[in-house]
């Protein structure tokens, strides 16, 4: 059975706009020391993570969103 594209029922203009919004155009460089790099490699090997960039990006964004949720102003 062929996989269906989740955007197949949407207009081509909407599909193109969605792809442009998701395109990554900014970069950030992070440096690790030998021990930090070894820990990352060991973790990725243990949990079969093939894309370290995506893993690090998702981990950072997840932490930022958690912190923003905790800092949300409360009325009481």
Secondary structure, DSSP 8 states (H G I E B T S, - for coil): -----TTTTS-HHHHHHHHHHH-----------HHHHHHHHHHHHHTT---HHHHHHHHHHHHHHHHHHHTS----
